[in-house]
């Protein structure tokens, strides 16, 4: 008798595994934890769920392989460890997936590659092509070439990378698994009265304030980066869940809709690919600060940005470049492609559109950023 395949509420899922989860507190990968995670992925794959995995652990693997017990913060050393450990990490995944006859592919991404629109689309097409072939992509940042010294070239943590991947492939659900059960009202390690928050409808300053600055022992992220990832993904129409990876059958239960951990509700409908690229803000060249009136018009009316609403220009950018928009409180509102360069905007900020020609001697339209080239969080 053939087992009946139950249709799950989420068609395409991205899962992110943190270093602290994969090592289980050890100095190397924990075989039991990893085999359990792969078993669950195999069951989801068999049920017809489309999957991609963003994985940490390469640096920990490299450190163990070289017999180094201490942790390193220096970027060049971490790049060496990642280079050594990446092959071992993939070898482990390959061996664990083989008994299920599931093919996997390695995908190393950098922020610099996705900054370019063509690079973004190429990466998207490759990952979607692998999904169509029934291949599970095992994704990590290419630490060997991505450096902090190259401004904007590095994601810096796999939480934000997982949100970018979910954005990239139009996922329905992003599951971020680590060694913590979710977001709490306070630090449960300090306050025994802290309670797990089961659902968040909007990632705002109040939610970020709950995260504090705690970080895992071996990982590069913390709750702050998980919330950043949740904010980006939910703005693209993707549900996000932060949960403890060692909870029994955690992925299978979440995929069925069970309430575990902290669920972040999408704040927008699914966006088109171009809008997702804009919202990711990967190729931002500058920053515009807008007044309260412009902020309200952008968020509530989805209007274009006019020069009259701009009060500050930062960065060096030209016409056609992408910029981030912020309100006077420092909150990012979204991103857009500007019709004017930084020097021009500095001259026309705070003035009505009918003054542009007189101030510049030319004009490219009344809008500094047209609403068709603008995406708001």
For each residue, the residues with C-beta under 8 A, 3 or more apart:
1:
2:
3:
4:
5: 46 47 48
6: 47 256
7: 48
8: 11 44 47 48 49 255 256 257
9: 255 256 257
10: 13 49 172 173 239 255
11: 8 49 50 172
12: 49 50 51 131 169 170 171 172 173
13: 10 44 49 50 51 52 171 172 173 174 175 251 255
14: 51 52 53 54 162 165 166 169 171 173 174 175
15: 41 51 52 53 54 174 175 176 177 251
16: 53 54 55 56 158 159 161 162 174 175 176 177 229
17: 21 22 37 53 54 55 56 57 177 245
18: 21 22 56 158 159 176 177 178 179 216 219 221 245
19: 22 23 56 57 59 60 216 218 219 220
20: 23 25 178 179 216 217 218 219
21: 17 18 24 33 177 178 179 245 246
22: 17 18 19 29 30 33 34 55 56 57 60
23: 19 20 26 27 28 29 30 57 60 218
24: 21 30 32 33 246
25: 20 179 217
26: 23 29 30
27: 23 60 63 64 69
28: 23 60 61 64
29: 22 23 26 33 34 57 60 61 64 89 92
30: 22 23 24 26 33 34
31: 34 35
32: 24 35 36
33: 21 22 24 29 30 36 37 245 246
34: 22 29 30 31 37 38 92 93 96
35: 31 32 38 39 96
36: 32 33 39 40
37: 17 33 34 40 41 177 245 251
38: 34 35 41 42 93 96 97 100
39: 35 36 42 43 100
40: 36 37 43 44 249 250 251 252
41: 15 37 38 44 45 51 53 97 102 136 251
42: 38 39 45 46 97 100 102
43: 39 40 46 47 252
44: 8 13 40 41 47 49 51 251 252 255
45: 41 42 49 51 100 102 134 136
46: 5 42 43 100
47: 5 6 8 43 44
48: 5 7 8
49: 8 10 11 12 13 44 45 255
50: 11 12 13 131
51: 12 13 14 15 41 44 45 131 136
52: 13 14 15 127 131 136 137 139 165 169 171
53: 14 15 16 17 41 136 137 138 139
54: 14 15 16 17 139 140 158 161 162 165
55: 16 17 22 89 93 138 139 140 158
56: 16 17 18 19 22 59 60 140 158 219 220
57: 17 19 22 23 29 60 61 85 89
58: 61 62 81 82 85 86 89 140 143
59: 19 56 62 63 78 81 82 85 143
60: 19 22 23 27 28 29 56 57 63 64 85 218
61: 28 29 57 58 64 65 84 85 86 88 89 92
62: 58 59 65 66 80 81 82 83 84 85 86 88
63: 27 59 60 66 68 69 71 72 81 85
64: 27 28 29 60 61 67 68 85
65: 61 62 84 85 88
66: 62 63 81 84
67: 64
68: 63 64 72 81
69: 27 63
70:
71: 63 218
72: 63 68 77 78 81
73: 78
74: 77 78
75: 78 79 147 148 149
76: 79 80
77: 72 74 80 81
78: 59 72 73 74 75 81 82 143
79: 75 76 82 83 143 144 147
80: 62 76 77 83 84
81: 58 59 62 63 66 68 72 77 78 84 85
82: 58 59 62 78 79 85 86 143 144
83: 62 79 80 86 143 144
84: 61 62 65 66 80 81 87 88
85: 57 58 59 60 61 62 63 64 65 81 82 88 89
86: 58 61 62 82 83 89 90 108 140
87: 84 90 91
88: 61 62 65 84 85 91 92
89: 29 55 57 58 61 85 86 92 93 140
90: 86 87 93 94 104 106 138
91: 87 88 94 95
92: 29 34 61 88 89 95 96
93: 34 38 55 89 90 96 97 104 138
94: 90 91 97 98 104
95: 91 92 98
96: 34 35 38 92 93 99
97: 38 41 42 93 94 100 102 103 104 136
98: 94 95 101 102
99: 96
100: 38 39 42 45 46 97
101: 98
102: 41 42 45 97 98 134 136
103: 97 133 134 135 136
104: 90 93 94 97 135 136 137 138
105: 130 135 136 137 138
106: 90 137 138 140
107: 123 126 127 130 137 138 139 140
108: 86 139 140 141 142
109: 113 114 123 139 140 141 142 155 161 164 165
110: 113 114 141 142 145 146 153 154 155
111: 114 115 146 152 153 154 155 282
112: 115 116 119 146 150 152 153
113: 109 110 116 119 120 123
114: 109 110 111 119 120 123 164 168 280 282
115: 111 112 119 120 152 282 283
116: 112 113 119 120 283
117: 120 121 277 283
118: 121 122
119: 112 113 114 115 116 122 123
120: 113 114 115 116 117 123 124 168 277 282
121: 117 118 124 125 273
122: 118 119 125 126
123: 107 109 113 114 119 120 126 127 168
124: 120 121 127 128 168 169 273
125: 121 122 128 129
126: 107 122 123 129 130
127: 52 107 123 124 130 131 137 139 165 168 169
128: 124 125 131 132 169
129: 125 126 132 133
130: 105 107 126 127 133 135 136 137
131: 12 50 51 52 127 128 134 135 137 169
132: 128 129
133: 103 129 130
134: 45 102 103 131
135: 103 104 105 130 131
136: 41 45 51 52 53 97 102 103 104 105 130
137: 52 53 104 105 106 107 127 130 131
138: 53 55 90 93 104 105 106 107
139: 52 53 54 55 107 108 109 127 161 165
140: 54 55 56 58 86 89 106 107 108 109 143 158 161
141: 108 109 110 146 154 155 158 161
142: 108 109 110 145 146
143: 58 59 78 79 82 83 140 146
144: 79 82 83
145: 110 142
146: 110 111 112 141 142 143 150 153 154 155
147: 75 79 150 153 154
148: 75 153 154 156
149: 75
150: 112 146 147 153 154
151:
152: 111 112 115 282 283 284
153: 110 111 112 146 147 148 150
154: 110 111 141 146 147 148 150
155: 109 110 111 141 146 158 160 161 164
156: 148 160 220 225
157: 160 161 219 220 221 225
158: 16 18 54 55 56 140 141 155 161 162 220 221
159: 16 18 162 163 176 221 225 226 228 229
160: 155 156 157 163 164 225 228 229 232
161: 16 54 109 139 140 141 155 157 158 164 165
162: 14 16 54 158 159 165 166 174 176 229
163: 159 160 166 167 174 228 229 230 232 233 238 240
164: 109 114 155 160 161 167 168 232 280 282
165: 14 52 54 109 127 139 161 162 168 169 171
166: 14 162 163 169 171 174 233 236 238
167: 163 164 170 171 232 233 236 238 276 279 280
168: 114 120 123 124 127 164 165 276
169: 12 14 52 124 127 128 131 165 166
170: 12 167 270 273 276
171: 12 13 14 52 165 166 167 174 238
172: 10 11 12 13 238 239
173: 10 12 13 14 238 239 240 241 254 255
174: 13 14 15 16 162 163 166 171 229 230 233 238 239 240 241
175: 13 14 15 16 240 241 243 250 251 254
176: 15 16 18 159 162 226 229 230 240 241 242 243
177: 15 16 17 18 21 37 243 244 245 250 251
178: 18 20 21 216 219 226 242 244 245
179: 18 20 21 25 216 244 245 246
180: 216 223 242 244
181: 196 243 244 247 261
182: 196 197 198 242 243 244 261 262
183: 196 197 200 207 210 211 223 226 227 242 262
184: 187 188 194 195 196 197 210
185: 194 195 197 210
186: 190 191 193 194 210
187: 184 190 191 194 212 214
188: 184 191 192 194
189:
190: 186 187 194
191: 186 187 188 194
192: 188
193: 186
194: 184 185 186 187 188 190 191
195: 184 185
196: 181 182 183 184 261 262
197: 182 183 184 185 200 210 262
198: 182 259 262 263
199: 262 263 264 265
200: 183 197 203 207 230 262 263 264 265
201: 265 267
202: 207 265 267
203: 200 207 208 227 230 231 234 264
204: 207 208
205: 208 209 331
206: 209 210
207: 183 200 202 203 204 210 211 227
208: 203 204 205 211 224 227
209: 205 206
210: 183 184 185 186 197 206 207 223
211: 183 207 208 214 222 223 224 226 227
212: 187 223 224
213: 222 224
214: 187 211 222 223
215: 219 220 221 222
216: 18 19 20 178 179 180 219 221 222
217: 20 25
218: 19 20 23 60 71
219: 18 19 20 56 157 178 215 216 222
220: 19 56 156 157 158 215
221: 18 157 158 159 215 216 224 225 226
222: 211 213 214 215 216 219 225 226
223: 180 183 210 211 212 214 226 227
224: 208 211 212 213 221 227 228
225: 156 157 159 160 221 222 228 229
226: 159 176 178 183 211 221 222 223 229 230 242
227: 183 203 207 208 211 223 224 230 231
228: 159 160 163 224 225 231 232
229: 16 159 160 162 163 174 176 225 226 232 233 240
230: 163 174 176 200 203 226 227 233 234 240 242 264
231: 203 227 228 234 235 377
232: 160 163 164 167 228 229 235 236 279 280
233: 163 166 167 174 229 230 236 238 240 264
234: 203 230 231 237 238 239 240 264 265 266 267 268
235: 231 232 267 268 279 377
236: 166 167 232 233 266 268 270 271 276 279
237: 234 266 268 269 270 271
238: 163 166 167 171 172 173 174 233 234 266
239: 10 172 173 174 234 263 264 265 266
240: 163 173 174 175 176 229 230 233 234 263 264
241: 173 174 175 176 254 260 261 262 263 264
242: 176 178 180 182 183 226 230 261 262 264
243: 175 176 177 181 182 247 250 254 260 261 262
244: 177 178 179 180 181 182 247 250 261
245: 17 18 21 33 37 177 178 179 250
246: 21 24 33 179 250
247: 181 243 244 250 253 260 261
248:
249: 40 252 253
250: 40 175 177 243 244 245 246 247 253 254 260
251: 13 15 37 40 41 44 175 177 254 255
252: 40 43 44 249 255 256
253: 247 249 250 256 258 260
254: 173 175 241 243 250 251 257 258 260 261
255: 8 9 10 13 44 49 173 251 252
256: 6 8 9 252 253
257: 8 9 254
258: 253 254
259: 198 263
260: 241 243 247 250 253 254
261: 181 182 196 241 242 243 244 247 254
262: 182 183 196 197 198 199 200 241 242 243
263: 198 199 200 239 240 241 259
264: 199 200 203 230 233 234 239 240 241 242
265: 199 200 201 202 234 239
266: 234 236 237 238 239 269
267: 201 202 234 235 377
268: 234 235 236 237 271
269: 237 266
270: 170 236 237
271: 236 237 268 275 276 279 375
272: 275 276
273: 121 124 170 276 277
274: 277 278
275: 271 272 278 279 375
276: 167 168 170 236 271 272 273 279 280
277: 117 120 273 274 280 282
278: 274 275 281 322 334 335 336 337 373 374 375
279: 167 232 235 236 271 275 276 334 335 375 377
280: 114 164 167 232 276 277 335
281: 278 284 322 324 332 335
282: 111 114 115 120 152 164 277
283: 115 116 117 152 321 322
284: 152 281 287 322 323 324 335
285: 315 316 317 318 321 322 323
286: 313 314 315 316 317 321 323 324 342
287: 284 312 313 314 315 323 324 325 326
288: 305 310 312 313 314 323 324 325 326 338 345 368
289: 310 311 312 313 314 325 326 327 328
290: 294 295 298 305 309 310 311 325 326 327 328 333
291: 294 295 309 310 311 328
292: 295 296 327 328
293: 296 297 309
294: 290 291 297 298 305 306 308 309 310
295: 290 291 292 298 299 309 327 328 333
296: 292 293 299 300 301
297: 293 294 300 301 303 309
298: 290 294 295 301 302 303 305 325 333 334 374 376
299: 295 296 333 376
300: 296 297
301: 296 297 298
302: 298 371 374 376
303: 297 298 371
304: 366 367 368 369 370 371 374
305: 288 290 294 298 309 310 325 336 367 368 369 374
306: 294 309 310 352 353 366 367 368
307: 310 345 348 349 350 351 352 353 356 368
308: 294 350 351 352 353
309: 290 291 293 294 295 297 305 306
310: 288 289 290 291 294 305 306 307 313 345 348 349 350 368
311: 289 290 291 328 349 350
312: 287 288 289 349
313: 286 287 288 289 310 342 345 346 349
314: 286 287 288 289
315: 285 286 287 323 342
316: 285 286 342
317: 285 286 321 322 323 338 341 342
318: 285 321 341 342
319: 338 339 340 341 344 364
320: 337 338
321: 283 285 286 317 318 337 338 341
322: 278 281 283 284 285 317 335 336 337 338
323: 284 285 286 287 288 315 317 335 336 337 338 369
324: 281 284 286 287 288 332 334 335
325: 287 288 289 290 298 305 332 333 334 335 336 369 374 376
326: 287 288 289 290 330 331 332 333
327: 289 290 292 295 330 331 333
328: 289 290 291 292 295 311
329:
330: 326 327
331: 205 326 327
332: 281 324 325 326 377
333: 290 295 298 299 325 326 327 376 377
334: 278 279 298 324 325 374 375 376 377
335: 278 279 280 281 284 322 323 324 325 374 375
336: 278 305 322 323 325 369 373 374 375
337: 278 320 321 322 323 369 373 374
338: 288 317 319 320 321 322 323 341 345 368 369
339: 319 364 365 367 368 369 370
340: 319 344 345 348 364 368
341: 317 318 319 321 338 344 345
342: 286 313 315 316 317 318 345 346
343: 346 347
344: 319 340 341 347 348 360
345: 288 307 310 313 338 340 341 342 348 349 368
346: 313 342 343 349
347: 343 344 359 360
348: 307 310 340 344 345 351 355 356 359 360 368
349: 307 310 311 312 313 345 346
350: 307 308 310 311
351: 307 308 348 355 356 359
352: 306 307 308 355
353: 306 307 308 356 366 367
354: 357 366
355: 348 351 352 358 359
356: 307 348 351 353 359 360 363 366
357: 354 360 361 362 363
358: 355
359: 347 348 351 355 356
360: 344 347 348 356 357 363
361: 357
362: 357
363: 356 357 360 366
364: 319 339 340
365: 339 370
366: 304 306 353 354 356 363
367: 304 305 306 339 353 370 371
368: 288 304 305 306 307 310 338 339 340 345 348
369: 304 305 323 325 336 337 338 339 373 374
370: 304 339 365 367 373 374
371: 302 303 304 367 374
372:
373: 278 336 337 369 370
374: 278 298 302 304 305 325 334 335 336 337 369 370 371
375: 271 275 278 279 334 335 336
376: 298 299 302 325 333 334
377: 231 235 267 279 332 333 334
